[in-house]
Amino acid sequence: TSVYISFSMEAQQIISRFCPKSSLAPSIPMVKQPFSLNFPPLHSLSSYPFLQSQNLGVPTGALHAISFVHKEVYPSSRRIWCSKSSSSSTAEPEEDHEVRAQVTVTRKKLAVFVSGGGSNFRSIHEASKRGSLHGDVTVLVTNKRDCGGAQYARNNGIPVILFPKAKDEPEGLSPSDLVDTLRKFEVDFVLLAGYLKLIPVELIRAYERSIFNIHPSLLPAFGGKGYYGMKVHKAVIASGARFSGPTIHFVDEHYDTGRILAQRVVPVLANDTAEELAAREHQLYVEVVEALCEERVVWREDGVPLIQSKENPNEFR
């Protein structure tokens, strides 16, 4: 039997009835995720004293092997373990008394926007192909039909659409048509990767908290209109700054002002060129998109977005 269940607070309460010593107690609200519960066969309550002590309100005859599994199980699922033993909360569970809750997420669909060579786009697509990224680039959006990113997309069977409509691109879409097209592709996240046009309000409203951009400096330094691509790296080097690095941020109606999601410090070496500085900044975007596709982005109470550690769900960055 396959049943789709949201991994919400209600689900945690249900699990806690089976697992009173479960460590699932996040300090901040969890992002809703589908999950699966796998129970071993329950032949009799007498062999499961830790269930006898729970007032489950279920007839004895109704207890049997149950499997709630989403149709697509993500291989690196998180698990919750509990044991009948009350002497230690850290003890490994005995095999016959094991209850598991596996978090599963569906594979995400991504739209990438580019205006140039698309080096970040290529890194994201390659991560998807090798399996480290639980999502697929389903469509590429560009304002330059013959740019390197668009050519790469066509060579890899990824549909290319033009936006916005302009004198030199009469086939470009209007903002409302763009939103409709992305919905037809069932896009989950929009990723800007060197896209030089301002994103229309219609798209921002349609994909609230789902549009991201990479900026090649530690915002708010060297950000805003006119700061993009190699111009940023050249400005950083010319300023004498000793450190730079990429910033991944949510996109709003203005240039480079959305909430910062991730940053990475990169040293500016004494003899750096703009190209050399840029080459050390690509990996962060892939890591952030991996976290997005695994639904590991959470929001602090004050509205600051954080990324949950894959290895330890109780750690954030």
C-alpha positions as MATLAB code, in Angstrom:
seq = 'TSVYISFSMEAQQIISRFCPKSSLAPSIPMVKQPFSLNFPPLHSLSSYPFLQSQNLGVPTGALHAISFVHKEVYPSSRRIWCSKSSSSSTAEPEEDHEVRAQVTVTRKKLAVFVSGGGSNFRSIHEASKRGSLHGDVTVLVTNKRDCGGAQYARNNGIPVILFPKAKDEPEGLSPSDLVDTLRKFEVDFVLLAGYLKLIPVELIRAYERSIFNIHPSLLPAFGGKGYYGMKVHKAVIASGARFSGPTIHFVDEHYDTGRILAQRVVPVLANDTAEELAAREHQLYVEVVEALCEERVVWREDGVPLIQSKENPNEFR';
ca = [
       0.000    0.000    0.000;
       1.312    3.450   -0.869;
       0.105    6.483    1.051;
       1.496   10.018    0.852;
       1.883   11.585    4.310;
       3.199   15.065    5.246;
       5.984   14.935    7.827;
       4.309   17.535   10.022;
       4.036   18.117   13.722;
       0.956   15.889   13.780;
       3.035   13.033   12.361;
       5.701   13.619   14.994;
       3.056   13.272   17.716;
       1.943    9.962   16.245;
       5.530    8.708   16.130;
       6.137    9.810   19.715;
       3.364    7.457   20.882;
       5.331    4.571   19.412;
       8.728    6.024   20.257;
       8.599    7.837   23.618;
      12.381    8.148   23.557;
      12.626    9.355   19.974;
      15.235   12.049   19.444;
      13.052   13.867   16.933;
      12.589   17.152   18.777;
      13.701   19.997   16.510;
      14.380   23.316   18.135;
      12.725   25.152   15.215;
       9.756   24.250   13.007;
      10.510   21.454   10.620;
       9.831   21.802    6.901;
       6.950   19.565    5.880;
       8.199   16.465    4.083;
       6.663   13.176    2.973;
       7.833   10.176    4.999;
       7.347    6.439    5.429;
       6.676    4.270    8.457;
       7.853    0.639    8.361;
       6.581   -1.614   11.159;
       7.648   -5.237   11.733;
       4.903   -7.899   12.001;
       2.945   -7.666   15.237;
       1.798  -11.192   16.054;
       0.681  -10.510   19.585;
       0.774   -7.663   22.037;
       2.300   -9.953   24.667;
       5.584   -9.952   22.754;
       5.564   -6.143   22.541;
       5.313   -4.853   26.119;
       6.267   -1.319   25.067;
       3.111   -1.246   22.902;
       0.953   -2.688   25.677;
       1.745    0.348   27.793;
       0.392    2.727   25.146;
      -3.325    3.498   24.992;
      -3.489    3.222   21.196;
      -7.213    2.604   20.944;
      -6.688   -0.064   18.240;
      -8.206   -3.593   18.492;
      -5.654   -6.349   18.922;
      -6.738   -8.005   15.702;
      -6.118   -4.819   13.751;
      -2.395   -4.731   14.563;
      -0.442   -6.180   11.665;
       2.493   -5.377    9.422;
       1.997   -1.868    8.027;
       4.004   -0.027    5.372;
       3.301    3.581    4.444;
       5.754    4.260    1.658;
       5.808    7.072   -0.888;
       6.195    5.784   -4.429;
       9.720    7.267   -4.676;
      11.981    6.641   -1.685;
      15.011    8.879   -1.431;
      18.053    6.699   -0.662;
      19.578    8.880    2.056;
      16.484    8.923    4.284;
      16.784    9.987    7.892;
      15.645    7.426   10.470;
      14.234    7.532   13.994;
      14.954    4.560   16.262;
      13.405    3.579   19.570;
      13.842    0.659   21.915;
      11.686   -1.058   24.529;
      14.492   -0.516   27.044;
      13.908    2.350   29.501;
      17.411    2.268   30.974;
      19.177    4.104   28.158;
      17.880    6.592   25.608;
      20.911    6.042   23.382;
      20.850    2.250   23.187;
      20.442    0.647   19.777;
      17.006   -0.941   19.353;
      16.532   -4.672   19.359;
      15.560   -5.945   15.933;
      12.133   -7.243   17.034;
      11.190   -3.957   18.679;
      12.274   -1.552   15.977;
      10.086    1.232   14.648;
      11.395    3.347   11.789;
      10.326    6.619   10.260;
      11.998    7.322    6.934;
      11.870   10.796    5.467;
      11.326   10.735    1.719;
      11.220   13.541   -0.776;
      10.099   13.632   -4.355;
      12.594   14.502   -7.054;
      12.441   18.243   -7.698;
      12.055   19.994  -11.049;
      14.334   22.952  -11.669;
      14.253   25.889  -14.073;
      17.608   27.606  -14.613;
      17.974   31.141  -15.986;
      21.201   32.105  -17.792;
      22.519   34.895  -20.003;
      26.041   33.650  -20.700;
      28.178   30.537  -20.624;
      26.230   28.977  -17.759;
      29.124   27.521  -15.746;
      26.972   27.215  -12.612;
      24.144   25.746  -14.690;
      26.508   23.103  -16.047;
      27.716   22.232  -12.534;
      24.120   21.796  -11.336;
      23.187   19.651  -14.349;
      26.274   17.464  -13.918;
      25.467   16.953  -10.228;
      21.969   15.861  -11.244;
      23.334   13.373  -13.779;
      25.765   11.790  -11.331;
      23.021   11.443   -8.693;
      24.279   13.726   -5.908;
      21.459   16.195   -6.600;
      17.895   14.920   -6.110;
      16.403   17.020   -8.904;
      16.392   17.601  -12.657;
      16.824   20.694  -14.812;
      13.603   20.497  -16.831;
      13.836   23.835  -18.651;
      16.354   26.590  -19.334;
      15.311   30.243  -19.627;
      17.536   32.785  -21.372;
      17.418   36.243  -22.891;
      20.141   35.277  -25.390;
      19.211   32.346  -27.609;
      22.791   31.628  -28.739;
      24.597   31.972  -25.412;
      26.795   29.127  -24.205;
      24.297   28.023  -21.572;
      21.517   27.717  -24.154;
      23.729   25.700  -26.492;
      24.688   23.358  -23.652;
      21.010   22.872  -22.764;
      20.062   21.990  -26.355;
      22.970   19.548  -26.586;
      21.648   17.801  -23.470;
      17.990   17.669  -24.493;
      16.827   20.434  -22.135;
      14.083   22.705  -23.566;
      15.103   26.352  -24.011;
      12.635   29.235  -23.783;
      13.287   32.940  -24.331;
      12.468   35.695  -21.865;
      11.760   38.563  -22.012;
      10.260   39.616  -25.316;
      12.424   42.311  -26.918;
      13.255   43.845  -30.280;
      16.146   41.442  -30.735;
      14.114   38.535  -29.265;
      10.555   38.868  -30.645;
       9.869   35.235  -29.701;
      10.445   35.990  -26.036;
       7.614   35.404  -23.566;
       5.686   37.962  -21.564;
       5.860   37.693  -17.729;
       2.445   36.024  -17.500;
       3.308   33.585  -20.293;
       6.565   32.774  -18.536;
       4.734   31.896  -15.321;
       2.256   29.730  -17.234;
       5.066   27.934  -19.056;
       6.998   27.165  -15.867;
       3.826   25.809  -14.293;
       3.328   23.526  -17.296;
       6.826   22.189  -16.643;
       5.782   21.737  -12.972;
       8.835   23.678  -11.822;
       9.571   23.582   -8.073;
      12.518   25.993   -7.934;
      13.863   28.756  -10.154;
      17.654   29.128  -10.149;
      19.310   32.239  -11.574;
      22.819   31.436  -12.790;
      24.270   34.511  -14.440;
      20.933   35.873  -15.645;
      21.254   39.619  -16.238;
      17.626   40.723  -16.404;
      15.485   41.842  -13.478;
      12.961   39.152  -12.523;
       9.346   40.318  -13.012;
       7.037   40.719  -10.044;
       4.626   38.179  -11.566;
       7.247   35.444  -11.304;
       8.306   36.414   -7.782;
       4.711   36.242   -6.567;
       4.093   32.915   -8.318;
       7.257   31.347   -6.844;
       7.480   32.951   -3.417;
      10.538   31.737   -1.496;
      11.413   29.497   -4.441;
      13.658   31.714   -6.599;
      17.396   31.829   -5.899;
      20.401   33.647   -7.278;
      24.148   33.330   -6.956;
      26.091   36.581   -6.664;
      29.900   36.517   -6.951;
      30.665   38.571   -3.837;
      29.904   38.554   -0.135;
      26.725   40.616   -0.166;
      25.935   43.326    0.633;
      29.428   44.263   -0.597;
      29.788   44.725   -4.371;
      26.095   44.185   -5.061;
      23.328   46.023   -6.857;
      22.654   47.176  -10.398;
      25.700   46.987  -12.650;
      27.546   44.476  -10.468;
      27.517   41.115  -12.203;
      29.890   38.465  -13.489;
      33.499   39.448  -14.040;
      32.689   43.064  -13.223;
      32.246   42.026   -9.596;
      35.534   40.109   -9.447;
      37.417   42.986  -11.053;
      35.894   45.430   -8.558;
      36.829   43.186   -5.623;
      40.452   42.897   -6.792;
      40.698   46.625   -7.527;
      39.359   47.478   -4.051;
      42.144   45.606   -2.293;
      39.702   43.358   -0.445;
      41.446   40.335    1.023;
      38.363   38.114    0.954;
      35.472   37.570   -1.406;
      33.168   34.657   -2.132;
      29.784   33.661   -3.525;
      26.435   34.466   -1.935;
      23.260   32.447   -2.540;
      20.174   34.500   -1.779;
      16.427   34.511   -2.270;
      15.256   36.769   -5.081;
      12.914   39.704   -4.535;
      11.876   42.663   -6.698;
      15.319   44.311   -6.528;
      18.903   43.445   -7.438;
      20.776   41.441   -4.760;
      18.595   42.406   -1.780;
      16.815   39.118   -0.961;
      17.439   37.090    2.197;
      20.893   35.476    2.248;
      20.777   31.680    2.378;
      24.472   30.752    2.138;
      27.904   32.312    1.752;
      31.433   30.997    1.444;
      34.587   32.993    2.058;
      37.232   32.790   -0.675;
      40.634   34.445   -0.222;
      41.695   37.019   -2.782;
      45.292   36.164   -3.638;
      47.917   38.808   -4.328;
      48.206   38.017   -8.035;
      44.618   36.909   -8.721;
      42.910   37.613  -11.999;
      39.130   37.938  -12.169;
      38.967   34.545  -13.913;
      41.061   32.814  -11.259;
      38.966   34.278   -8.464;
      35.735   33.206  -10.199;
      36.953   29.631  -10.685;
      37.034   29.009   -6.910;
      33.371   29.868   -6.331;
      31.216   27.343   -8.186;
      30.745   24.462   -5.730;
      28.575   26.354   -3.225;
      25.595   26.663   -5.581;
      25.522   22.906   -6.160;
      25.563   22.237   -2.400;
      22.720   24.690   -1.791;
      20.590   23.220   -4.594;
      21.181   19.759   -3.140;
      19.807   21.039    0.179;
      16.800   22.593   -1.588;
      15.984   19.343   -3.367;
      16.270   17.424   -0.078;
      14.008   19.972    1.662;
      16.682   20.935    4.187;
      16.018   24.688    4.110;
      14.244   25.885    7.256;
      13.290   29.298    8.613;
      14.305   30.707   11.955;
      11.619   32.499   13.972;
      13.056   35.881   13.004;
      12.724   35.080    9.289;
      16.334   34.078    8.606;
      16.678   31.005    6.327;
      19.044   28.231    7.418;
      20.319   25.027    5.857;
      19.929   21.864    7.893;
      22.964   19.591    8.014;
      22.531   16.357    6.085;
      24.636   14.419    8.586;
      23.097   15.933   11.738;
      19.530   17.359   11.464;
      20.086   19.317   14.683;
      22.871   21.407   13.154;
      22.363   24.377   10.833;
      24.454   26.782    8.832;
];
